[in-house]
Amino acid sequence: MTETQERLITEESDIEQAANCLKAMSHPLRLKILCVLGKDKVSVQEIVEQVGTTQSNISQHLGILRNKGILACKKDANRVYYYVDDQRTLQLIELMRELFCHR
């Protein structure tokens, strides 16, 4: 096994897990939600205002990201705040921006 291969994903179950998470992140609206959240805890209403779609649509996409373990949430009184659970996800988005957005 080469040094490069050692740093890549080799286990079939890990490949499946990574692909499922990337698939969840690859939807344009979900990627926009992740970019809106950044390093902050943001309420659903604030996400709706910044993303520009309905609350039910946002809630559906937040649920998908939460079920994949990409987002977590915290309840405070009658508000729910979402945040990126693992900050390395934001590093991945930064790498995607560098790779795909500045050509």
N, CA, C and O atoms as CSV, one atom per row, in Angstrom:
chain,resi,resn,atom,element,x,y,z
A,1,MET,N,N,0.842,-1.176,0.000
A,1,MET,CA,C,0.000,0.000,0.000
A,1,MET,C,C,0.890,1.242,0.000
A,1,MET,O,O,1.816,1.345,0.804
A,2,THR,N,N,0.610,2.183,-0.898
A,2,THR,CA,C,1.407,3.401,-0.978
A,2,THR,C,C,1.014,4.365,0.134
A,2,THR,O,O,-0.013,4.192,0.791
A,3,GLU,N,N,1.845,5.378,0.334
A,3,GLU,CA,C,1.565,6.379,1.366
A,3,GLU,C,C,0.245,7.090,1.084
A,3,GLU,O,O,-0.522,7.355,2.009
A,4,THR,N,N,-0.027,7.400,-0.176
A,4,THR,CA,C,-1.285,8.052,-0.540
A,4,THR,C,C,-2.469,7.153,-0.232
A,4,THR,O,O,-3.481,7.619,0.291
A,5,GLN,N,N,-2.356,5.870,-0.549
A,5,GLN,CA,C,-3.448,4.933,-0.281
A,5,GLN,C,C,-3.711,4.800,1.216
A,5,GLN,O,O,-4.853,4.596,1.628
A,6,GLU,N,N,-2.672,4.912,2.028
A,6,GLU,CA,C,-2.832,4.803,3.475
A,6,GLU,C,C,-3.668,5.951,4.031
A,6,GLU,O,O,-4.323,5.794,5.061
A,7,ARG,N,N,-3.653,7.102,3.364
A,7,ARG,CA,C,-4.399,8.262,3.844
A,7,ARG,C,C,-5.817,8.303,3.293
A,7,ARG,O,O,-6.611,9.145,3.714
A,8,LEU,N,N,-6.150,7.423,2.370
A,8,LEU,CA,C,-7.480,7.397,1.779
A,8,LEU,C,C,-8.368,6.400,2.511
A,8,LEU,O,O,-7.900,5.645,3.363
A,9,ILE,N,N,-9.637,6.405,2.175
A,9,ILE,CA,C,-10.596,5.504,2.812
A,9,ILE,C,C,-10.474,4.128,2.172
A,9,ILE,O,O,-10.548,3.997,0.951
A,10,THR,N,N,-10.289,3.109,2.993
A,10,THR,CA,C,-10.111,1.763,2.448
A,10,THR,C,C,-11.216,0.796,2.866
A,10,THR,O,O,-11.492,-0.167,2.151
A,11,GLU,N,N,-11.842,1.034,3.995
A,11,GLU,CA,C,-12.899,0.137,4.478
A,11,GLU,C,C,-14.203,0.421,3.737
A,11,GLU,O,O,-14.604,1.576,3.594
A,12,GLU,N,N,-14.853,-0.626,3.275
A,12,GLU,CA,C,-16.102,-0.485,2.507
A,12,GLU,C,C,-17.174,0.260,3.301
A,12,GLU,O,O,-17.878,1.105,2.748
A,13,SER,N,N,-17.302,-0.048,4.587
A,13,SER,CA,C,-18.323,0.620,5.406
A,13,SER,C,C,-18.013,2.108,5.569
A,13,SER,O,O,-18.928,2.930,5.605
A,14,ASP,N,N,-16.731,2.456,5.668
A,14,ASP,CA,C,-16.339,3.862,5.772
A,14,ASP,C,C,-16.611,4.603,4.465
A,14,ASP,O,O,-17.027,5.761,4.477
A,15,ILE,N,N,-16.374,3.930,3.336
A,15,ILE,CA,C,-16.656,4.528,2.028
A,15,ILE,C,C,-18.150,4.816,1.909
A,15,ILE,O,O,-18.546,5.883,1.440
A,16,GLU,N,N,-18.969,3.871,2.331
A,16,GLU,CA,C,-20.429,4.039,2.283
A,16,GLU,C,C,-20.870,5.202,3.168
A,16,GLU,O,O,-21.695,6.020,2.758
A,17,GLN,N,N,-20.325,5.275,4.371
A,17,GLN,CA,C,-20.664,6.352,5.310
A,17,GLN,C,C,-20.263,7.707,4.742
A,17,GLN,O,O,-21.054,8.650,4.777
A,18,ALA,N,N,-19.054,7.816,4.223
A,18,ALA,CA,C,-18.587,9.080,3.651
A,18,ALA,C,C,-19.441,9.489,2.454
A,18,ALA,O,O,-19.795,10.659,2.310
A,19,ALA,N,N,-19.770,8.530,1.600
A,19,ALA,CA,C,-20.591,8.823,0.418
A,19,ALA,C,C,-21.975,9.315,0.828
A,19,ALA,O,O,-22.505,10.242,0.215
A,20,ASN,N,N,-22.560,8.714,1.845
A,20,ASN,CA,C,-23.880,9.143,2.311
A,20,ASN,C,C,-23.848,10.562,2.870
A,20,ASN,O,O,-24.767,11.346,2.630
A,21,CYS,N,N,-22.804,10.890,3.607
A,21,CYS,CA,C,-22.679,12.246,4.143
A,21,CYS,C,C,-22.442,13.257,3.027
A,21,CYS,O,O,-23.037,14.335,3.028
A,22,LEU,N,N,-21.581,12.916,2.083
A,22,LEU,CA,C,-21.338,13.822,0.955
A,22,LEU,C,C,-22.597,14.007,0.120
A,22,LEU,O,O,-22.863,15.103,-0.374
A,23,LYS,N,N,-23.366,12.949,-0.036
A,23,LYS,CA,C,-24.624,13.042,-0.780
A,23,LYS,C,C,-25.574,14.014,-0.073
A,23,LYS,O,O,-26.232,14.826,-0.723
A,24,ALA,N,N,-25.643,13.929,1.247
A,24,ALA,CA,C,-26.506,14.837,2.006
A,24,ALA,C,C,-26.038,16.279,1.864
A,24,ALA,O,O,-26.858,17.189,1.739
A,25,MET,N,N,-24.741,16.491,1.883
A,25,MET,CA,C,-24.192,17.843,1.773
A,25,MET,C,C,-24.263,18.389,0.351
A,25,MET,O,O,-24.192,19.602,0.156
A,26,SER,N,N,-24.400,17.523,-0.635
A,26,SER,CA,C,-24.281,17.967,-2.024
A,26,SER,C,C,-25.521,18.681,-2.554
A,26,SER,O,O,-25.445,19.324,-3.601
A,27,HIS,N,N,-26.643,18.593,-1.877
A,27,HIS,CA,C,-27.834,19.319,-2.313
A,27,HIS,C,C,-27.567,20.821,-2.141
A,27,HIS,O,O,-27.118,21.238,-1.074
A,28,PRO,N,N,-27.833,21.637,-3.162
A,28,PRO,CA,C,-27.516,23.071,-3.076
A,28,PRO,C,C,-28.118,23.771,-1.859
A,28,PRO,O,O,-27.452,24.599,-1.237
A,29,LEU,N,N,-29.345,23.458,-1.514
A,29,LEU,CA,C,-29.972,24.109,-0.368
A,29,LEU,C,C,-29.312,23.680,0.941
A,29,LEU,O,O,-29.124,24.498,1.841
A,30,ARG,N,N,-28.963,22.408,1.046
A,30,ARG,CA,C,-28.300,21.940,2.270
A,30,ARG,C,C,-26.894,22.520,2.392
A,30,ARG,O,O,-26.455,22.852,3.493
A,31,LEU,N,N,-26.194,22.642,1.284
A,31,LEU,CA,C,-24.867,23.264,1.321
A,31,LEU,C,C,-24.988,24.727,1.734
A,31,LEU,O,O,-24.160,25.233,2.492
A,32,LYS,N,N,-26.017,25.401,1.237
A,32,LYS,CA,C,-26.244,26.798,1.621
A,32,LYS,C,C,-26.546,26.899,3.111
A,32,LYS,O,O,-26.062,27.812,3.779
A,33,ILE,N,N,-27.338,25.976,3.637
A,33,ILE,CA,C,-27.632,25.961,5.072
A,33,ILE,C,C,-26.341,25.810,5.872
A,33,ILE,O,O,-26.136,26.522,6.855
A,34,LEU,N,N,-25.482,24.901,5.464
A,34,LEU,CA,C,-24.208,24.705,6.163
A,34,LEU,C,C,-23.363,25.968,6.130
A,34,LEU,O,O,-22.713,26.311,7.118
A,35,CYS,N,N,-23.372,26.657,5.001
A,35,CYS,CA,C,-22.602,27.899,4.883
A,35,CYS,C,C,-23.206,29.002,5.744
A,35,CYS,O,O,-22.471,29.816,6.303
A,36,VAL,N,N,-24.529,29.046,5.860
A,36,VAL,CA,C,-25.191,30.021,6.730
A,36,VAL,C,C,-24.838,29.746,8.191
A,36,VAL,O,O,-24.594,30.676,8.959
A,37,LEU,N,N,-24.813,28.485,8.568
A,37,LEU,CA,C,-24.501,28.134,9.953
A,37,LEU,C,C,-23.056,28.460,10.301
A,37,LEU,O,O,-22.787,29.050,11.347
A,38,GLY,N,N,-22.132,28.082,9.437
A,38,GLY,CA,C,-20.726,28.296,9.743
A,38,GLY,C,C,-20.400,27.754,11.122
A,38,GLY,O,O,-20.726,26.611,11.441
A,39,LYS,N,N,-19.758,28.572,11.937
A,39,LYS,CA,C,-19.358,28.150,13.283
A,39,LYS,C,C,-20.372,28.560,14.350
A,39,LYS,O,O,-20.117,28.406,15.544
A,40,ASP,N,N,-21.531,29.085,13.915
A,40,ASP,CA,C,-22.514,29.617,14.851
A,40,ASP,C,C,-23.638,28.630,15.140
A,40,ASP,O,O,-23.831,27.649,14.422
A,41,LYS,N,N,-24.371,28.917,16.208
A,41,LYS,CA,C,-25.647,28.255,16.487
A,41,LYS,C,C,-26.718,29.212,15.980
A,41,LYS,O,O,-26.794,30.357,16.426
A,42,VAL,N,N,-27.546,28.746,15.048
A,42,VAL,CA,C,-28.506,29.618,14.376
A,42,VAL,C,C,-29.904,29.018,14.508
A,42,VAL,O,O,-30.092,27.812,14.349
A,43,SER,N,N,-30.886,29.884,14.805
A,43,SER,CA,C,-32.266,29.409,14.939
A,43,SER,C,C,-32.851,29.081,13.571
A,43,SER,O,O,-32.386,29.571,12.542
A,44,VAL,N,N,-33.876,28.245,13.586
A,44,VAL,CA,C,-34.534,27.854,12.342
A,44,VAL,C,C,-35.049,29.096,11.619
A,44,VAL,O,O,-34.895,29.212,10.403
A,45,GLN,N,N,-35.657,30.023,12.354
A,45,GLN,CA,C,-36.201,31.230,11.729
A,45,GLN,C,C,-35.101,32.049,11.052
A,45,GLN,O,O,-35.307,32.565,9.953
A,46,GLU,N,N,-33.956,32.173,11.684
A,46,GLU,CA,C,-32.838,32.902,11.070
A,46,GLU,C,C,-32.353,32.195,9.808
A,46,GLU,O,O,-32.009,32.845,8.821
A,47,ILE,N,N,-32.326,30.872,9.839
A,47,ILE,CA,C,-31.919,30.107,8.656
A,47,ILE,C,C,-32.905,30.354,7.523
A,47,ILE,O,O,-32.503,30.573,6.381
A,48,VAL,N,N,-34.206,30.319,7.841
A,48,VAL,CA,C,-35.247,30.573,6.837
A,48,VAL,C,C,-35.029,31.941,6.198
A,48,VAL,O,O,-35.080,32.069,4.975
A,49,GLU,N,N,-34.787,32.961,7.017
A,49,GLU,CA,C,-34.602,34.323,6.512
A,49,GLU,C,C,-33.368,34.434,5.624
A,49,GLU,O,O,-33.406,35.113,4.598
A,50,GLN,N,N,-32.284,33.780,6.002
A,50,GLN,CA,C,-31.039,33.903,5.242
A,50,GLN,C,C,-31.012,33.041,3.991
A,50,GLN,O,O,-30.394,33.415,2.994
A,51,VAL,N,N,-31.678,31.889,4.033
A,51,VAL,CA,C,-31.665,30.980,2.885
A,51,VAL,C,C,-32.745,31.362,1.880
A,51,VAL,O,O,-32.550,31.237,0.671
A,52,GLY,N,N,-33.889,31.831,2.389
A,52,GLY,CA,C,-34.924,32.321,1.497
A,52,GLY,C,C,-35.863,31.266,0.947
A,52,GLY,O,O,-36.174,31.271,-0.244
A,53,THR,N,N,-36.315,30.370,1.795
A,53,THR,CA,C,-37.337,29.398,1.405
A,53,THR,C,C,-38.265,29.190,2.597
A,53,THR,O,O,-38.114,29.865,3.615
A,54,THR,N,N,-39.199,28.291,2.490
A,54,THR,CA,C,-40.182,28.106,3.557
A,54,THR,C,C,-39.591,27.373,4.756
A,54,THR,O,O,-38.591,26.663,4.650
A,55,GLN,N,N,-40.243,27.569,5.898
A,55,GLN,CA,C,-39.776,26.902,7.114
A,55,GLN,C,C,-39.910,25.387,6.994
A,55,GLN,O,O,-39.045,24.651,7.468
A,56,SER,N,N,-40.982,24.916,6.366
A,56,SER,CA,C,-41.141,23.462,6.236
A,56,SER,C,C,-40.049,22.866,5.352
A,56,SER,O,O,-39.565,21.765,5.617
A,57,ASN,N,N,-39.665,23.587,4.309
A,57,ASN,CA,C,-38.588,23.121,3.430
A,57,ASN,C,C,-37.262,23.081,4.189
A,57,ASN,O,O,-36.518,22.104,4.103
A,58,ILE,N,N,-36.975,24.142,4.925
A,58,ILE,CA,C,-35.742,24.200,5.726
A,58,ILE,C,C,-35.737,23.075,6.756
A,58,ILE,O,O,-34.723,22.399,6.930
A,59,SER,N,N,-36.855,22.871,7.437
A,59,SER,CA,C,-36.926,21.828,8.466
A,59,SER,C,C,-36.659,20.448,7.884
A,59,SER,O,O,-35.996,19.620,8.509
A,60,GLN,N,N,-37.173,20.206,6.697
A,60,GLN,CA,C,-36.940,18.920,6.037
A,60,GLN,C,C,-35.448,18.713,5.775
A,60,GLN,O,O,-34.911,17.638,6.042
A,61,HIS,N,N,-34.783,19.739,5.255
A,61,HIS,CA,C,-33.356,19.630,4.947
A,61,HIS,C,C,-32.510,19.569,6.217
A,61,HIS,O,O,-31.506,18.858,6.260
A,62,LEU,N,N,-32.911,20.308,7.249
A,62,LEU,CA,C,-32.198,20.225,8.526
A,62,LEU,C,C,-32.285,18.810,9.090
A,62,LEU,O,O,-31.309,18.296,9.637
A,63,GLY,N,N,-33.437,18.188,8.960
A,63,GLY,CA,C,-33.616,16.816,9.434
A,63,GLY,C,C,-32.692,15.839,8.736
A,63,GLY,O,O,-32.134,14.944,9.370
A,64,ILE,N,N,-32.530,16.005,7.441
A,64,ILE,CA,C,-31.630,15.127,6.679
A,64,ILE,C,C,-30.196,15.295,7.170
A,64,ILE,O,O,-29.494,14.311,7.401
A,65,LEU,N,N,-29.765,16.542,7.326
A,65,LEU,CA,C,-28.396,16.801,7.790
A,65,LEU,C,C,-28.195,16.301,9.220
A,65,LEU,O,O,-27.128,15.785,9.554
A,66,ARG,N,N,-29.206,16.450,10.055
A,66,ARG,CA,C,-29.110,15.970,11.439
A,66,ARG,C,C,-29.059,14.444,11.483
A,66,ARG,O,O,-28.289,13.871,12.254
A,67,ASN,N,N,-29.872,13.788,10.663
A,67,ASN,CA,C,-29.883,12.320,10.641
A,67,ASN,C,C,-28.565,11.729,10.155
A,67,ASN,O,O,-28.231,10.600,10.515
A,68,LYS,N,N,-27.817,12.461,9.353
A,68,LYS,CA,C,-26.512,11.994,8.877
A,68,LYS,C,C,-25.396,12.341,9.858
A,68,LYS,O,O,-24.238,11.994,9.627
A,69,GLY,N,N,-25.740,13.031,10.959
A,69,GLY,CA,C,-24.741,13.386,11.961
A,69,GLY,C,C,-23.923,14.607,11.596
A,69,GLY,O,O,-22.890,14.872,12.210
A,70,ILE,N,N,-24.377,15.356,10.597
A,70,ILE,CA,C,-23.645,16.545,10.159
A,70,ILE,C,C,-24.014,17.739,11.037
A,70,ILE,O,O,-23.164,18.571,11.353
A,71,LEU,N,N,-25.285,17.817,11.427
A,71,LEU,CA,C,-25.761,18.893,12.289
A,71,LEU,C,C,-26.216,18.336,13.627
A,71,LEU,O,O,-26.562,17.161,13.751
A,72,ALA,N,N,-26.206,19.206,14.614
A,72,ALA,CA,C,-26.811,18.917,15.908
A,72,ALA,C,C,-27.684,20.118,16.248
A,72,ALA,O,O,-27.590,21.163,15.604
A,73,CYS,N,N,-28.523,19.968,17.248
A,73,CYS,CA,C,-29.374,21.092,17.628
A,73,CYS,C,C,-29.457,21.200,19.143
A,73,CYS,O,O,-29.207,20.250,19.884
A,74,LYS,N,N,-29.820,22.406,19.562
A,74,LYS,CA,C,-29.975,22.700,20.978
A,74,LYS,C,C,-31.272,23.480,21.129
A,74,LYS,O,O,-31.505,24.452,20.412
A,75,LYS,N,N,-32.117,23.051,22.067
A,75,LYS,CA,C,-33.377,23.753,22.316
A,75,LYS,C,C,-33.173,24.756,23.438
A,75,LYS,O,O,-32.546,24.462,24.456
A,76,ASP,N,N,-33.717,25.949,23.228
A,76,ASP,CA,C,-33.663,27.000,24.239
A,76,ASP,C,C,-35.044,27.648,24.278
A,76,ASP,O,O,-35.415,28.392,23.370
A,77,ALA,N,N,-35.788,27.366,25.319
A,77,ALA,CA,C,-37.180,27.822,25.445
A,77,ALA,C,C,-37.975,27.313,24.250
A,77,ALA,O,O,-38.112,26.103,24.072
A,78,ASN,N,N,-38.499,28.219,23.430
A,78,ASN,CA,C,-39.311,27.781,22.291
A,78,ASN,C,C,-38.551,27.846,20.968
A,78,ASN,O,O,-39.165,27.746,19.905
A,79,ARG,N,N,-37.256,28.009,21.010
A,79,ARG,CA,C,-36.443,28.062,19.790
A,79,ARG,C,C,-35.506,26.863,19.717
A,79,ARG,O,O,-35.047,26.335,20.730
A,80,VAL,N,N,-35.241,26.456,18.480
A,80,VAL,CA,C,-34.278,25.387,18.232
A,80,VAL,C,C,-33.123,25.993,17.455
A,80,VAL,O,O,-33.321,26.630,16.420
A,81,TYR,N,N,-31.919,25.788,17.961
A,81,TYR,CA,C,-30.717,26.306,17.316
A,81,TYR,C,C,-29.938,25.140,16.723
A,81,TYR,O,O,-29.711,24.129,17.388
A,82,TYR,N,N,-29.537,25.287,15.485
A,82,TYR,CA,C,-28.762,24.253,14.796
A,82,TYR,C,C,-27.318,24.708,14.675
A,82,TYR,O,O,-27.027,25.902,14.598
A,83,TYR,N,N,-26.425,23.737,14.659
A,83,TYR,CA,C,-25.006,24.029,14.477
A,83,TYR,C,C,-24.328,22.825,13.841
A,83,TYR,O,O,-24.822,21.700,13.914
A,84,VAL,N,N,-23.186,23.089,13.216
A,84,VAL,CA,C,-22.392,22.026,12.600
A,84,VAL,C,C,-21.733,21.255,13.730
A,84,VAL,O,O,-20.999,21.827,14.536
A,85,ASP,N,N,-21.994,19.960,13.788
A,85,ASP,CA,C,-21.558,19.137,14.918
A,85,ASP,C,C,-20.048,18.935,14.960
A,85,ASP,O,O,-19.470,18.889,16.046
A,86,ASP,N,N,-19.406,18.817,13.825
A,86,ASP,CA,C,-17.961,18.583,13.753
A,86,ASP,C,C,-17.356,19.680,12.875
A,86,ASP,O,O,-17.670,19.778,11.689
A,87,GLN,N,N,-16.503,20.485,13.455
A,87,GLN,CA,C,-15.941,21.632,12.736
A,87,GLN,C,C,-15.118,21.225,11.518
A,87,GLN,O,O,-14.857,22.055,10.647
A,88,ARG,N,N,-14.708,19.968,11.444
A,88,ARG,CA,C,-13.984,19.512,10.251
A,88,ARG,C,C,-14.878,19.545,9.018
A,88,ARG,O,O,-14.383,19.611,7.892
A,89,THR,N,N,-16.197,19.499,9.224
A,89,THR,CA,C,-17.134,19.649,8.108
A,89,THR,C,C,-16.945,21.009,7.457
A,89,THR,O,O,-16.986,21.123,6.232
A,90,LEU,N,N,-16.741,22.035,8.263
A,90,LEU,CA,C,-16.510,23.380,7.728
A,90,LEU,C,C,-15.180,23.445,6.983
A,90,LEU,O,O,-15.064,24.151,5.981
A,91,GLN,N,N,-14.187,22.719,7.462
A,91,GLN,CA,C,-12.912,22.660,6.744
A,91,GLN,C,C,-13.104,22.026,5.377
A,91,GLN,O,O,-12.498,22.460,4.397
A,92,LEU,N,N,-13.943,21.002,5.305
A,92,LEU,CA,C,-14.245,20.356,4.029
A,92,LEU,C,C,-14.920,21.344,3.081
A,92,LEU,O,O,-14.587,21.392,1.896
A,93,ILE,N,N,-15.864,22.131,3.593
A,93,ILE,CA,C,-16.534,23.133,2.759
A,93,ILE,C,C,-15.538,24.188,2.288
A,93,ILE,O,O,-15.600,24.623,1.138
A,94,GLU,N,N,-14.633,24.598,3.151
A,94,GLU,CA,C,-13.596,25.560,2.757
A,94,GLU,C,C,-12.727,24.987,1.640
A,94,GLU,O,O,-12.388,25.696,0.692
A,95,LEU,N,N,-12.367,23.714,1.747
A,95,LEU,CA,C,-11.581,23.069,0.686
A,95,LEU,C,C,-12.359,23.006,-0.622
A,95,LEU,O,O,-11.792,23.217,-1.694
A,96,MET,N,N,-13.656,22.716,-0.538
A,96,MET,CA,C,-14.481,22.686,-1.751
A,96,MET,C,C,-14.540,24.070,-2.392
A,96,MET,O,O,-14.486,24.194,-3.616
A,97,ARG,N,N,-14.651,25.115,-1.562
A,97,ARG,CA,C,-14.665,26.485,-2.092
A,97,ARG,C,C,-13.360,26.786,-2.818
A,97,ARG,O,O,-13.370,27.317,-3.928
A,98,GLU,N,N,-12.235,26.445,-2.190
A,98,GLU,CA,C,-10.931,26.685,-2.812
A,98,GLU,C,C,-10.776,25.909,-4.109
A,98,GLU,O,O,-10.238,26.428,-5.087
A,99,LEU,N,N,-11.241,24.683,-4.119
A,99,LEU,CA,C,-11.071,23.819,-5.279
A,99,LEU,C,C,-12.022,24.165,-6.417
A,99,LEU,O,O,-11.614,24.163,-7.578
A,100,PHE,N,N,-13.276,24.462,-6.108
A,100,PHE,CA,C,-14.293,24.595,-7.144
A,100,PHE,C,C,-14.755,26.020,-7.433
A,100,PHE,O,O,-15.342,26.261,-8.488
A,101,CYS,N,N,-14.512,26.963,-6.544
A,101,CYS,CA,C,-15.118,28.293,-6.695
A,101,CYS,C,C,-14.161,29.387,-7.149
A,101,CYS,O,O,-14.623,30.463,-7.527
A,102,HIS,N,N,-12.888,29.168,-7.129
A,102,HIS,CA,C,-11.922,30.208,-7.511
A,102,HIS,C,C,-11.038,29.710,-8.633
A,102,HIS,O,O,-9.852,29.444,-8.438
A,103,ARG,N,N,-11.617,29.589,-9.792
A,103,ARG,CA,C,-10.845,29.081,-10.933
A,103,ARG,C,C,-10.338,30.213,-11.770
A,103,ARG,O,O,-9.666,29.985,-12.776
